[in-house]
Every structure is written in C-alpha cells, then in structure tokens.
Amino acid sequence: MASAALDISYFAWVRERMGKGGERVILPNDVQTVADVIAWLAARDAAGAAAFARPERVRAALDGAVVALDTPIVAARDLSLFPPVTGG
Amino acid sequence: MKRVLVTADPIDAAAEMARHDAGGHGASASFLGRVRGDGGLTELYLEHHPAMTLPALERLAEDAAARWTLAQISLIHRVGAMVPGDLIVLVIASSPHRAEALSATGFMIDRLKTDVPLWKRESFADGRAEWVEQRAADHARVADWN
C-alpha cells in the first residue's frame, strides 16, 4: 500500500503533551492500525513518548467516528487522539 | 422540536425553559449542571472537538427521541473557560407525560458523560491545573440504560 498523508488532531492532555493541536504525517508502510500510529508517535520523539506512555488510556476517532485502537487506517483522512471523555 | 447547541456563551436556562413553556406540554423535566467551587477551584475549562461534539449531541437527542415520546428537547453544552456557579450543561425534555420526560432527561445526561467528545480541565487557586479523569461510575450508570 502506498504511503498517504494523514491529518492527526490531539485533544486535552494528549494535545498538551504533544505540544500542538495537530499535524499532517506521512506514515511508514508498516503502520496500519490506530494502535500502530500511536506506537509510531510514541517512538518518534520525547513529546510522543510522554503523550502515549500508556496507550490504553487513549481513545481514537477516524474521520469523525469513534473506533477501537486495532482499527486499520486504510483510506481514512483524519485521525483524532484524545483521553476518555469527561463532559457534562 | 429539538435544539442542540455547543456554545462558548453563558447558558440562559430561563429563556430555554420559556421555549418549552410556550409549547404547552404536559410535562417538562430538566437537568442543570453547574461548576462546583470545591477545593479552591477557580476555573473549569471545557475543551470540545470542532467536528465531532455537536454531531454527538445531536445523535444523543435523536436516540432519546427514538426511545421515548418527546414533544421537545433542549440539549445545550457550554465550552471554554467557566467559573464556579456557571452552567456547564442544560438538558430539558418535554412530553405529554412525566415518566417519559424524566427518563429521557436522565438518559441524555448519563450518556453525554461517556459518549460526547468533551474534556474538563480544573484550575485551582494554588496554581495547579489538572485534566479530570473519567469515572467508572459514569459507565455503570450508562449500562443501566441498555
């Protein structure tokens, strides 16, 4: 599968630890699922390591729909990564 | 009739209830969530997802309308910086009958706490700022509606 650009947005403490609200990335070919993206970000730099030290505490949405972390990215255009929600 | 809003402006609960009064419904139930000043809290900041939060609230109102006979729904969540006493969220459900209005109101606020992309950060007088952790009890309450 050819590499494609993916827009990633970060929220709440994930955003604070990443030091930015979002970015566009080109994923390596072996990064196929949401969990793979998280592991790739965690290994990339210190900010990623801090944000994703405990991936089980992170939730994800692909193109606006909440998904499980083992979901393949396939042709998704944007990924949101955030903590469990705490509104209300 | 359904009014679902995500707003950075203060919520006017009286004006919203007046919209339900005007409908002449037999029963209206409401939930108002306010910022508590516990532990020296000085600010509550609500972060939202610009593309997901409003659609998630709309789905929640649609789910309630599919489950109970409702004549009118208001589901309004404030975002941004708030101080103790400010309204964070307002839910009003109107129906011909009280049981449906009460159940729909409880369902919407319980599901909102586990399903809608919103995140709270608390700031305190001593300079601390902390993101609020999700509570297991909130998931238990939602399971009760299934």
gemmi code that builds the backbone of each chain (N, CA, C; Angstrom):
import gemmi

chains = {
    "A": [
        ("MET", (0.853, -1.196, 0.000), (0.000, 0.000, 0.000), (0.891, 1.250, 0.000)),
        ("ALA", (0.580, 2.177, -0.860), (1.378, 3.409, -0.946), (1.148, 4.277, 0.289)),
        ("SER", (2.181, 5.017, 0.688), (2.044, 5.929, 1.814), (1.124, 7.079, 1.433)),
        ("ALA", (0.279, 7.488, 2.392), (-0.610, 8.616, 2.145), (-0.549, 9.534, 3.360)),
        ("ALA", (-0.926, 10.801, 3.144), (-0.908, 11.758, 4.248), (-2.104, 11.512, 5.167)),
        ("LEU", (-1.856, 11.657, 6.450), (-2.927, 11.532, 7.446), (-2.871, 12.763, 8.341)),
        ("ASP", (-4.020, 13.430, 8.520), (-4.096, 14.561, 9.449), (-4.452, 14.025, 10.825)),
        ("ILE", (-3.615, 14.339, 11.807), (-3.885, 13.885, 13.172), (-4.179, 15.098, 14.051)),
        ("SER", (-5.267, 15.021, 14.840), (-5.605, 16.079, 15.807), (-5.495, 15.518, 17.216)),
        ("TYR", (-5.006, 16.359, 18.127), (-4.828, 15.956, 19.525), (-5.718, 16.813, 20.424)),
        ("PHE", (-6.224, 16.225, 21.504), (-7.119, 16.951, 22.409), (-6.731, 16.725, 23.866)),
        ("ALA", (-7.072, 17.752, 24.690), (-6.901, 17.706, 26.147), (-5.445, 17.382, 26.497)),
        ("TRP", (-5.192, 16.417, 27.436), (-3.790, 16.230, 27.836), (-2.937, 15.605, 26.742)),
        ("VAL", (-3.543, 14.935, 25.783), (-2.761, 14.430, 24.644), (-2.198, 15.630, 23.866)),
        ("ARG", (-3.054, 16.654, 23.640), (-2.623, 17.870, 22.941), (-1.512, 18.583, 23.710)),
        ("GLU", (-1.715, 18.712, 25.044), (-0.703, 19.416, 25.848), (0.641, 18.697, 25.808)),
        ("ARG", (0.606, 17.365, 25.931), (1.874, 16.623, 25.938), (2.540, 16.615, 24.565)),
        ("MET", (1.733, 16.622, 23.498), (2.314, 16.681, 22.152), (2.844, 18.077, 21.835)),
        ("GLY", (2.332, 19.098, 22.570), (2.780, 20.467, 22.337), (2.196, 21.082, 21.084)),
        ("LYS", (1.117, 20.463, 20.539), (0.460, 21.013, 19.350), (-0.931, 20.406, 19.200)),
        ("GLY", (-1.785, 21.116, 18.473), (-3.158, 20.661, 18.290), (-3.309, 19.620, 17.197)),
        ("GLY", (-2.296, 19.556, 16.311), (-2.399, 18.577, 15.239), (-1.237, 18.675, 14.288)),
        ("GLU", (-1.196, 17.764, 13.334), (-0.124, 17.748, 12.332), (-0.526, 16.830, 11.185)),
        ("ARG", (0.144, 17.028, 10.056), (-0.035, 16.105, 8.923), (1.201, 15.216, 8.874)),
        ("VAL", (0.964, 13.913, 8.786), (2.096, 12.975, 8.782), (2.009, 12.073, 7.541)),
        ("ILE", (3.166, 11.569, 7.140), (3.241, 10.512, 6.139), (3.658, 9.254, 6.898)),
        ("LEU", (2.783, 8.280, 6.919), (3.044, 7.085, 7.727), (3.931, 6.093, 6.977)),
        ("PRO", (4.858, 5.445, 7.681), (5.593, 4.331, 7.071), (4.613, 3.222, 6.677)),
        ("ASN", (4.986, 2.416, 5.720), (4.081, 1.389, 5.208), (3.658, 0.361, 6.256)),
        ("ASP", (4.520, 0.142, 7.249), (4.176, -0.890, 8.235), (3.258, -0.357, 9.347)),
        ("VAL", (2.874, 0.910, 9.279), (1.935, 1.480, 10.250), (0.525, 1.345, 9.678)),
        ("GLN", (-0.233, 0.388, 10.184), (-1.505, 0.045, 9.538), (-2.745, 0.315, 10.379)),
        ("THR", (-2.615, 0.252, 11.700), (-3.784, 0.444, 12.566), (-3.608, 1.704, 13.413)),
        ("VAL", (-4.685, 2.092, 14.095), (-4.605, 3.234, 15.014), (-3.537, 2.965, 16.072)),
        ("ALA", (-3.514, 1.741, 16.603), (-2.515, 1.395, 17.621), (-1.101, 1.523, 17.061)),
        ("ASP", (-0.926, 1.168, 15.781), (0.391, 1.319, 15.141), (0.793, 2.793, 15.076)),
        ("VAL", (-0.177, 3.669, 14.766), (0.120, 5.112, 14.700), (0.566, 5.604, 16.075)),
        ("ILE", (-0.163, 5.166, 17.113), (0.170, 5.594, 18.471), (1.583, 5.127, 18.853)),
        ("ALA", (1.899, 3.874, 18.526), (3.237, 3.345, 18.836), (4.313, 4.090, 18.047)),
        ("TRP", (3.989, 4.430, 16.802), (4.942, 5.156, 15.954), (5.200, 6.557, 16.519)),
        ("LEU", (4.120, 7.253, 16.968), (4.272, 8.589, 17.568), (5.063, 8.502, 18.873)),
        ("ALA", (4.804, 7.454, 19.657), (5.486, 7.292, 20.955), (6.983, 7.087, 20.760)),
        ("ALA", (7.362, 6.420, 19.653), (8.773, 6.131, 19.392), (9.475, 7.282, 18.675)),
        ("ARG", (8.681, 8.239, 18.137), (9.244, 9.270, 17.268), (10.048, 10.323, 18.017)),
        ("ASP", (9.507, 10.788, 19.173), (10.200, 11.847, 19.922), (9.721, 11.865, 21.380)),
        ("ALA", (10.303, 12.767, 22.173), (10.003, 12.816, 23.605), (8.549, 13.208, 23.864)),
        ("ALA", (8.006, 14.117, 23.042), (6.616, 14.535, 23.229), (5.683, 13.347, 23.011)),
        ("GLY", (5.937, 12.599, 21.955), (5.121, 11.415, 21.665), (5.242, 10.375, 22.767)),
        ("ALA", (6.456, 10.213, 23.283), (6.676, 9.244, 24.366), (5.872, 9.647, 25.604)),
        ("ALA", (5.813, 10.969, 25.887), (5.069, 11.449, 27.063), (3.560, 11.310, 26.853)),
        ("ALA", (3.100, 11.616, 25.647), (1.656, 11.580, 25.372), (1.122, 10.154, 25.353)),
        ("PHE", (1.938, 9.225, 24.855), (1.431, 7.874, 24.603), (2.154, 6.813, 25.423)),
        ("ALA", (2.613, 7.197, 26.625), (3.281, 6.236, 27.508), (2.327, 5.101, 27.884)),
        ("ARG", (1.021, 5.435, 28.002), (0.018, 4.416, 28.345), (-1.070, 4.438, 27.269)),
        ("PRO", (-0.833, 3.734, 26.158), (-1.781, 3.792, 25.037), (-3.187, 3.344, 25.407)),
        ("GLU", (-3.317, 2.520, 26.442), (-4.661, 2.049, 26.814), (-5.514, 3.195, 27.364)),
        ("ARG", (-4.897, 4.328, 27.694), (-5.661, 5.475, 28.190), (-6.080, 6.412, 27.063)),
        ("VAL", (-5.771, 6.062, 25.819), (-6.069, 6.927, 24.683), (-7.270, 6.377, 23.908)),
        ("ARG", (-8.118, 7.301, 23.444), (-9.255, 6.951, 22.594), (-9.023, 7.573, 21.218)),
        ("ALA", (-9.723, 7.026, 20.204), (-9.453, 7.476, 18.835), (-10.729, 7.592, 18.021)),
        ("ALA", (-10.678, 8.489, 17.031), (-11.758, 8.592, 16.043), (-11.124, 8.727, 14.662)),
        ("LEU", (-11.668, 7.987, 13.685), (-11.221, 8.080, 12.295), (-12.322, 8.766, 11.495)),
        ("ASP", (-11.964, 9.853, 10.822), (-12.940, 10.620, 10.028), (-14.214, 10.900, 10.822)),
        ("GLY", (-14.055, 11.223, 12.101), (-15.189, 11.657, 12.923), (-15.954, 10.551, 13.638)),
        ("ALA", (-15.584, 9.288, 13.424), (-16.287, 8.184, 14.091), (-15.355, 7.513, 15.105)),
        ("VAL", (-15.827, 7.348, 16.331), (-15.013, 6.704, 17.364), (-14.749, 5.259, 16.953)),
        ("VAL", (-13.488, 4.832, 17.074), (-13.099, 3.472, 16.670), (-12.232, 2.827, 17.748)),
        ("ALA", (-12.152, 1.496, 17.708), (-11.234, 0.757, 18.574), (-9.802, 0.956, 18.069)),
        ("LEU", (-8.828, 0.783, 18.976), (-7.438, 1.059, 18.616), (-6.886, 0.063, 17.599)),
        ("ASP", (-7.506, -1.093, 17.472), (-6.988, -2.072, 16.489), (-7.585, -1.860, 15.081)),
        ("THR", (-8.312, -0.749, 14.895), (-8.931, -0.466, 13.591), (-7.869, -0.061, 12.563)),
        ("PRO", (-7.905, -0.665, 11.366), (-6.969, -0.259, 10.307), (-7.240, 1.175, 9.835)),
        ("ILE", (-6.184, 1.898, 9.499), (-6.317, 3.273, 8.996), (-6.906, 3.266, 7.584)),
        ("VAL", (-6.490, 2.303, 6.765), (-6.885, 2.172, 5.361), (-6.887, 3.535, 4.672)),
        ("ALA", (-8.067, 4.027, 4.242), (-8.097, 5.262, 3.452), (-8.551, 6.466, 4.271)),
        ("ALA", (-8.535, 6.358, 5.600), (-9.006, 7.473, 6.427), (-8.170, 8.720, 6.166)),
        ("ARG", (-8.814, 9.879, 6.241), (-8.116, 11.145, 6.016), (-7.697, 11.796, 7.320)),
        ("ASP", (-8.514, 11.625, 8.383), (-8.080, 12.241, 9.629), (-8.327, 11.351, 10.840)),
        ("LEU", (-7.397, 11.498, 11.765), (-7.398, 10.709, 12.997), (-7.386, 11.684, 14.165)),
        ("SER", (-8.286, 11.481, 15.142), (-8.275, 12.263, 16.375), (-7.852, 11.357, 17.509)),
        ("LEU", (-6.937, 11.851, 18.351), (-6.478, 11.076, 19.516), (-6.746, 11.906, 20.765)),
        ("PHE", (-7.390, 11.278, 21.768), (-7.840, 12.044, 22.945), (-8.027, 11.125, 24.133)),
        ("PRO", (-8.112, 11.703, 25.351), (-8.383, 10.917, 26.548), (-9.863, 10.506, 26.604)),
        ("PRO", (-10.217, 9.563, 27.497), (-11.637, 9.295, 27.747), (-12.368, 10.597, 28.053)),
        ("VAL", (-13.627, 10.705, 27.584), (-14.339, 11.984, 27.656), (-14.839, 12.271, 29.075)),
        ("THR", (-14.971, 13.570, 29.403), (-15.353, 13.965, 30.770), (-16.290, 15.171, 30.763)),
        ("GLY", (-17.237, 15.214, 29.799), (-18.157, 16.343, 29.764), (-19.291, 16.200, 30.761)),
        ("GLY", (-20.255, 17.119, 30.650), (-21.461, 17.041, 31.470), (-21.393, 17.800, 32.759)),
    ],
    "B": [
        ("MET", (-39.700, 19.155, 18.398), (-38.736, 20.230, 18.156), (-37.477, 19.955, 18.981)),
        ("LYS", (-36.320, 20.195, 18.361), (-35.061, 19.836, 19.007), (-34.096, 21.005, 18.871)),
        ("ARG", (-33.530, 21.439, 20.014), (-32.489, 22.477, 19.964), (-31.240, 21.923, 20.608)),
        ("VAL", (-30.187, 21.731, 19.806), (-28.932, 21.167, 20.292), (-27.832, 22.173, 19.980)),
        ("LEU", (-27.100, 22.582, 21.013), (-26.098, 23.636, 20.843), (-24.816, 23.326, 21.599)),
        ("VAL", (-23.695, 23.719, 20.995), (-22.416, 23.815, 21.703), (-22.069, 25.288, 21.667)),
        ("THR", (-21.885, 25.905, 22.832), (-21.730, 27.356, 22.857), (-20.665, 27.809, 23.857)),
        ("ALA", (-19.939, 28.862, 23.489), (-18.976, 29.463, 24.412), (-19.640, 30.542, 25.266)),
        ("ASP", (-20.906, 30.855, 24.964), (-21.629, 31.890, 25.719), (-22.338, 31.286, 26.925)),
        ("PRO", (-22.603, 32.104, 27.968), (-23.362, 31.604, 29.120), (-24.711, 31.027, 28.679)),
        ("ILE", (-25.135, 29.956, 29.368), (-26.415, 29.315, 29.053), (-27.516, 30.022, 29.827)),
        ("ASP", (-28.583, 30.418, 29.122), (-29.727, 31.072, 29.757), (-30.826, 30.029, 29.959)),
        ("ALA", (-30.847, 29.423, 31.157), (-31.776, 28.328, 31.426), (-33.221, 28.811, 31.420)),
        ("ALA", (-33.448, 30.011, 31.936), (-34.826, 30.533, 32.000), (-35.383, 30.743, 30.595)),
        ("ALA", (-34.545, 31.284, 29.710), (-35.002, 31.515, 28.333), (-35.289, 30.189, 27.645)),
        ("GLU", (-34.458, 29.179, 27.955), (-34.662, 27.879, 27.314), (-35.937, 27.222, 27.831)),
        ("MET", (-36.162, 27.318, 29.156), (-37.395, 26.740, 29.709), (-38.617, 27.468, 29.166)),
        ("ALA", (-38.477, 28.784, 28.907), (-39.609, 29.545, 28.344), (-40.017, 28.990, 26.975)),
        ("ARG", (-39.026, 28.466, 26.210), (-39.352, 27.854, 24.910), (-40.227, 26.617, 25.112)),
        ("HIS", (-39.947, 25.883, 26.212), (-40.762, 24.697, 26.499), (-42.127, 25.112, 27.043)),
        ("ASP", (-42.146, 26.154, 27.885), (-43.431, 26.681, 28.397), (-44.359, 27.006, 27.232)),
        ("ALA", (-43.759, 27.618, 26.200), (-44.563, 28.068, 25.052), (-45.181, 26.898, 24.297)),
        ("GLY", (-44.597, 25.700, 24.470), (-45.110, 24.530, 23.768), (-46.357, 23.938, 24.410)),
        ("GLY", (-46.661, 24.339, 25.638), (-47.845, 23.836, 26.320), (-47.825, 22.336, 26.584)),
        ("HIS", (-46.638, 21.781, 26.821), (-46.521, 20.336, 27.054), (-47.023, 19.959, 28.448)),
        ("GLY", (-47.493, 18.729, 28.606), (-47.963, 18.277, 29.909), (-46.848, 18.198, 30.936)),
        ("ALA", (-45.637, 17.822, 30.484), (-44.531, 17.620, 31.430), (-43.218, 18.083, 30.816)),
        ("SER", (-42.415, 18.784, 31.633), (-41.045, 19.124, 31.242), (-40.126, 18.729, 32.379)),
        ("ALA", (-39.054, 17.996, 32.066), (-38.038, 17.651, 33.072), (-36.734, 18.295, 32.645)),
        ("SER", (-35.912, 18.672, 33.632), (-34.659, 19.347, 33.278), (-33.517, 18.869, 34.148)),
        ("PHE", (-32.304, 18.983, 33.595), (-31.079, 18.796, 34.373), (-30.186, 19.990, 34.099)),
        ("LEU", (-29.674, 20.604, 35.175), (-28.733, 21.709, 35.055), (-27.455, 21.303, 35.770)),
        ("GLY", (-26.319, 21.304, 35.057), (-25.023, 21.002, 35.664), (-24.235, 22.283, 35.825)),
        ("ARG", (-23.742, 22.534, 37.056), (-23.014, 23.786, 37.318), (-21.579, 23.495, 37.750)),
        ("VAL", (-20.702, 24.472, 37.562), (-19.314, 24.380, 38.026), (-19.306, 24.469, 39.547)),
        ("ARG", (-18.684, 23.465, 40.196), (-18.542, 23.490, 41.661), (-17.227, 24.164, 42.034)),
        ("GLY", (-17.227, 24.885, 43.150), (-16.017, 25.575, 43.599), (-15.210, 24.777, 44.607)),
        ("ASP", (-15.400, 23.432, 44.631), (-14.703, 22.582, 45.610), (-13.183, 22.737, 45.531)),
        ("GLY", (-12.537, 22.657, 46.696), (-11.079, 22.539, 46.734), (-10.334, 23.737, 46.175)),
        ("GLY", (-10.965, 24.901, 46.202), (-10.294, 26.107, 45.706), (-10.287, 26.215, 44.194)),
        ("LEU", (-11.239, 25.547, 43.528), (-11.305, 25.624, 42.060), (-11.630, 27.051, 41.621)),
        ("THR", (-10.835, 27.558, 40.689), (-11.047, 28.926, 40.210), (-11.570, 28.963, 38.784)),
        ("GLU", (-11.236, 27.919, 37.987), (-11.700, 27.889, 36.598), (-11.928, 26.457, 36.151)),
        ("LEU", (-13.003, 26.263, 35.414), (-13.217, 24.992, 34.722), (-13.182, 25.289, 33.233)),
        ("TYR", (-12.297, 24.589, 32.529), (-12.181, 24.781, 31.081), (-12.701, 23.532, 30.387)),
        ("LEU", (-13.628, 23.730, 29.442), (-14.205, 22.611, 28.684), (-13.671, 22.659, 27.262)),
        ("GLU", (-12.929, 21.617, 26.899), (-12.434, 21.510, 25.520), (-13.394, 20.642, 24.716)),
        ("HIS", (-13.627, 21.000, 23.450), (-14.502, 20.186, 22.606), (-13.807, 19.859, 21.294)),
        ("HIS", (-14.413, 18.978, 20.522), (-13.886, 18.601, 19.206), (-14.714, 19.347, 18.163)),
        ("PRO", (-14.079, 20.217, 17.370), (-14.864, 21.093, 16.492), (-15.732, 20.332, 15.485)),
        ("ALA", (-15.330, 19.113, 15.116), (-16.112, 18.372, 14.112), (-17.008, 17.297, 14.721)),
        ("MET", (-16.738, 16.885, 15.952), (-17.449, 15.715, 16.499), (-18.439, 16.020, 17.612)),
        ("THR", (-18.212, 17.096, 18.383), (-19.012, 17.296, 19.593), (-20.491, 17.550, 19.279)),
        ("LEU", (-20.758, 18.484, 18.372), (-22.161, 18.788, 18.054), (-22.881, 17.586, 17.433)),
        ("PRO", (-22.286, 16.892, 16.441), (-22.958, 15.692, 15.914), (-23.227, 14.637, 16.996)),
        ("ALA", (-22.319, 14.493, 17.957), (-22.536, 13.503, 19.029), (-23.723, 13.896, 19.906)),
        ("LEU", (-23.854, 15.202, 20.191), (-25.015, 15.671, 20.965), (-26.304, 15.474, 20.175)),
        ("GLU", (-26.239, 15.731, 18.869), (-27.440, 15.560, 18.027), (-27.879, 14.101, 17.997)),
        ("ARG", (-26.899, 13.183, 17.907), (-27.235, 11.747, 17.915), (-27.894, 11.362, 19.237)),
        ("LEU", (-27.371, 11.950, 20.329), (-27.914, 11.663, 21.651), (-29.378, 12.102, 21.752)),
        ("ALA", (-29.683, 13.298, 21.234), (-31.072, 13.784, 21.246), (-31.949, 12.897, 20.366)),
        ("GLU", (-31.399, 12.449, 19.226), (-32.167, 11.561, 18.334), (-32.424, 10.215, 19.004)),
        ("ASP", (-31.426, 9.697, 19.704), (-31.600, 8.417, 20.418), (-32.707, 8.540, 21.465)),
        ("ALA", (-32.725, 9.669, 22.197), (-33.764, 9.872, 23.211), (-35.136, 9.967, 22.562)),
        ("ALA", (-35.206, 10.688, 21.426), (-36.489, 10.868, 20.739), (-37.008, 9.549, 20.158)),
        ("ALA", (-36.066, 8.644, 19.812), (-36.482, 7.350, 19.257), (-36.992, 6.430, 20.367)),
        ("ARG", (-36.534, 6.684, 21.593), (-36.821, 5.771, 22.684), (-38.068, 6.168, 23.483)),
        ("TRP", (-38.321, 7.494, 23.568), (-39.468, 7.985, 24.330), (-40.286, 8.940, 23.468)),
        ("THR", (-41.551, 9.117, 23.830), (-42.407, 10.068, 23.118), (-42.108, 11.465, 23.659)),
        ("LEU", (-41.371, 12.237, 22.874), (-40.952, 13.563, 23.330), (-41.473, 14.619, 22.364)),
        ("ALA", (-41.991, 15.705, 22.938), (-42.513, 16.786, 22.110), (-41.439, 17.833, 21.836)),
        ("GLN", (-40.462, 17.937, 22.748), (-39.457, 18.992, 22.617), (-38.222, 18.612, 23.426)),
        ("ILE", (-37.040, 18.862, 22.842), (-35.772, 18.557, 23.529), (-34.857, 19.773, 23.418)),
        ("SER", (-34.215, 20.136, 24.536), (-33.105, 21.093, 24.502), (-31.887, 20.401, 25.102)),
        ("LEU", (-30.765, 20.465, 24.394), (-29.523, 19.842, 24.858), (-28.406, 20.835, 24.537)),
        ("ILE", (-27.939, 21.528, 25.570), (-27.016, 22.652, 25.365), (-25.797, 22.457, 26.246)),
        ("HIS", (-24.601, 22.476, 25.637), (-23.369, 22.324, 26.415), (-22.480, 23.526, 26.187)),
        ("ARG", (-22.002, 24.105, 27.282), (-21.080, 25.230, 27.157), (-19.652, 24.701, 27.037)),
        ("VAL", (-18.792, 25.445, 26.332), (-17.374, 25.110, 26.215), (-16.542, 26.358, 26.498)),
        ("GLY", (-15.246, 26.151, 26.756), (-14.358, 27.259, 27.070), (-14.204, 27.416, 28.572)),
        ("ALA", (-13.811, 28.627, 29.006), (-13.498, 28.871, 30.420), (-14.748, 29.275, 31.196)),
        ("MET", (-14.929, 28.636, 32.363), (-16.067, 28.932, 33.249), (-15.574, 29.087, 34.678)),
        ("VAL", (-16.425, 29.727, 35.500), (-16.097, 29.900, 36.911), (-17.183, 29.236, 37.756)),
        ("PRO", (-16.886, 28.991, 39.063), (-17.888, 28.339, 39.914), (-19.248, 29.048, 39.837)),
        ("GLY", (-20.295, 28.227, 39.728), (-21.658, 28.750, 39.616), (-22.163, 28.784, 38.182)),
        ("ASP", (-21.254, 28.821, 37.204), (-21.685, 28.861, 35.795), (-22.367, 27.549, 35.413)),
        ("LEU", (-23.345, 27.656, 34.519), (-23.965, 26.446, 33.959), (-23.039, 25.835, 32.912)),
        ("ILE", (-22.794, 24.520, 33.067), (-21.981, 23.786, 32.089), (-22.892, 23.148, 31.043)),
        ("VAL", (-24.005, 22.594, 31.516), (-24.865, 21.833, 30.623), (-26.320, 21.997, 31.050)),
        ("LEU", (-27.207, 22.022, 30.049), (-28.639, 22.114, 30.294), (-29.349, 21.077, 29.426)),
        ("VAL", (-30.155, 20.249, 30.067), (-30.971, 19.264, 29.347), (-32.425, 19.508, 29.739)),
        ("ILE", (-33.299, 19.677, 28.760), (-34.740, 19.759, 29.034), (-35.451, 18.822, 28.062)),
        ("ALA", (-36.317, 17.974, 28.600), (-37.144, 17.100, 27.754), (-38.595, 17.337, 28.123)),
        ("SER", (-39.419, 17.586, 27.106), (-40.855, 17.773, 27.320), (-41.632, 16.691, 26.598)),
        ("SER", (-42.714, 16.285, 27.262), (-43.510, 15.167, 26.785), (-44.931, 15.354, 27.316)),
        ("PRO", (-45.899, 14.639, 26.776), (-47.225, 14.681, 27.400), (-47.193, 14.136, 28.834)),
        ("HIS", (-46.222, 13.269, 29.155), (-46.251, 12.577, 30.447), (-44.916, 12.657, 31.186)),
        ("ARG", (-44.981, 12.680, 32.525), (-43.784, 12.916, 33.321), (-42.748, 11.809, 33.212)),
        ("ALA", (-43.180, 10.545, 33.152), (-42.219, 9.447, 33.175), (-41.283, 9.524, 31.973)),
        ("GLU", (-41.832, 9.849, 30.814), (-41.008, 9.914, 29.604), (-40.053, 11.107, 29.670)),
        ("ALA", (-40.541, 12.243, 30.178), (-39.694, 13.433, 30.291), (-38.544, 13.184, 31.264)),
        ("LEU", (-38.843, 12.571, 32.401), (-37.815, 12.300, 33.414), (-36.791, 11.288, 32.903)),
        ("SER", (-37.271, 10.188, 32.297), (-36.348, 9.159, 31.807), (-35.446, 9.704, 30.708)),
        ("ALA", (-36.018, 10.453, 29.771), (-35.233, 10.979, 28.652), (-34.152, 11.935, 29.155)),
        ("THR", (-34.492, 12.740, 30.168), (-33.518, 13.682, 30.721), (-32.355, 12.926, 31.360)),
        ("GLY", (-32.659, 11.907, 32.165), (-31.615, 11.108, 32.818), (-30.744, 10.385, 31.808)),
        ("PHE", (-31.378, 9.815, 30.793), (-30.655, 9.107, 29.730), (-29.670, 10.037, 29.031)),
        ("MET", (-30.126, 11.236, 28.682), (-29.260, 12.144, 27.917), (-28.059, 12.614, 28.738)),
        ("ILE", (-28.257, 12.961, 30.008), (-27.101, 13.442, 30.775), (-26.154, 12.285, 31.112)),
        ("ASP", (-26.686, 11.097, 31.360), (-25.802, 9.957, 31.638), (-24.971, 9.578, 30.411)),
        ("ARG", (-25.633, 9.504, 29.249), (-24.918, 9.117, 28.023), (-23.935, 10.201, 27.592)),
        ("LEU", (-24.299, 11.459, 27.835), (-23.409, 12.569, 27.471), (-22.045, 12.399, 28.139)),
        ("LYS", (-22.066, 11.943, 29.387), (-20.825, 11.851, 30.160), (-19.867, 10.777, 29.647)),
        ("THR", (-20.369, 9.817, 28.882), (-19.474, 8.765, 28.378), (-19.302, 8.806, 26.861)),
        ("ASP", (-20.206, 9.490, 26.132), (-20.209, 9.374, 24.666), (-19.811, 10.637, 23.906)),
        ("VAL", (-19.861, 11.788, 24.534), (-19.689, 13.030, 23.777), (-18.273, 13.579, 23.980)),
        ("PRO", (-17.566, 13.863, 22.877), (-16.187, 14.353, 22.990), (-16.108, 15.737, 23.655)),
        ("LEU", (-15.861, 15.732, 24.959), (-15.696, 16.927, 25.779), (-14.713, 16.573, 26.881)),
        ("TRP", (-13.833, 17.528, 27.217), (-12.818, 17.244, 28.237), (-12.724, 18.423, 29.194)),
        ("LYS", (-12.719, 18.110, 30.499), (-12.680, 19.152, 31.541), (-11.269, 19.301, 32.106)),
        ("ARG", (-10.835, 20.555, 32.244), (-9.595, 20.845, 32.957), (-9.907, 21.790, 34.110)),
        ("GLU", (-9.475, 21.415, 35.312), (-9.729, 22.221, 36.506), (-8.472, 23.007, 36.873)),
        ("SER", (-8.643, 24.299, 37.168), (-7.543, 25.120, 37.663), (-7.880, 25.583, 39.074)),
        ("PHE", (-6.859, 25.591, 39.926), (-7.067, 25.895, 41.344), (-6.293, 27.134, 41.775)),
        ("ALA", (-6.716, 27.685, 42.920), (-6.139, 28.933, 43.438), (-4.637, 28.808, 43.675)),
        ("ASP", (-4.154, 27.582, 43.979), (-2.719, 27.412, 44.254), (-1.888, 27.220, 42.980)),
        ("GLY", (-2.541, 27.369, 41.806), (-1.791, 27.300, 40.553), (-1.852, 25.951, 39.853)),
        ("ARG", (-2.355, 24.921, 40.550), (-2.467, 23.596, 39.912), (-3.502, 23.637, 38.791)),
        ("ALA", (-3.268, 22.835, 37.753), (-4.271, 22.622, 36.704), (-4.250, 21.144, 36.353)),
        ("GLU", (-5.425, 20.512, 36.366), (-5.499, 19.066, 36.137), (-6.646, 18.732, 35.201)),
        ("TRP", (-6.388, 17.786, 34.286), (-7.472, 17.249, 33.458), (-8.256, 16.254, 34.295)),
        ("VAL", (-9.556, 16.345, 34.234), (-10.428, 15.466, 35.029), (-10.376, 14.048, 34.451)),
        ("GLU", (-10.326, 13.049, 35.329), (-10.328, 11.642, 34.907), (-11.760, 11.145, 34.766)),
        ("GLN", (-11.995, 10.292, 33.776), (-13.315, 9.683, 33.638), (-13.574, 8.758, 34.824)),
        ("ARG", (-14.830, 8.750, 35.301), (-15.198, 7.945, 36.470), (-15.860, 6.645, 36.016)),
        ("ALA", (-15.453, 5.533, 36.625), (-16.039, 4.228, 36.293), (-17.539, 4.233, 36.574)),
        ("ALA", (-17.953, 4.985, 37.604), (-19.374, 5.037, 37.972), (-20.230, 5.599, 36.831)),
        ("ASP", (-19.641, 6.487, 35.992), (-20.394, 7.045, 34.870), (-20.732, 5.961, 33.851)),
        ("HIS", (-19.793, 5.017, 33.646), (-20.066, 3.908, 32.723), (-21.117, 2.970, 33.294)),
        ("ALA", (-21.079, 2.772, 34.612), (-22.068, 1.900, 35.256), (-23.470, 2.482, 35.066)),
        ("ARG", (-23.604, 3.808, 35.173), (-24.914, 4.439, 35.009), (-25.424, 4.275, 33.573)),
        ("VAL", (-24.527, 4.371, 32.605), (-24.939, 4.210, 31.209), (-25.376, 2.775, 30.946)),
        ("ALA", (-24.672, 1.816, 31.546), (-25.033, 0.401, 31.364), (-26.460, 0.156, 31.835)),
        ("ASP", (-26.896, 0.908, 32.840), (-28.267, 0.751, 33.354), (-29.328, 1.108, 32.311)),
        ("TRP", (-28.965, 1.907, 31.299), (-29.938, 2.304, 30.270), (-30.018, 1.284, 29.138)),
        ("ASN", (-29.080, 0.333, 29.098), (-29.041, -0.613, 27.974), (-30.058, -1.733, 28.135)),
    ],
}
model = gemmi.Model(1)
for chain_id, residues in chains.items():
    chain = gemmi.Chain(chain_id)
    for i, (resn, *xyz) in enumerate(residues, 1):
        res = gemmi.Residue()
        res.name, res.seqid = resn, gemmi.SeqId(i, " ")
        for name, pos in zip(("N", "CA", "C"), xyz):
            atom = gemmi.Atom()
            atom.name, atom.element = name, gemmi.Element(name[0])
            atom.pos, atom.b_iso = gemmi.Position(*pos), 0.0
            res.add_atom(atom)
        chain.add_residue(res)
    model.add_chain(chain)
structure = gemmi.Structure()
structure.add_model(model)
structure.setup_entities()
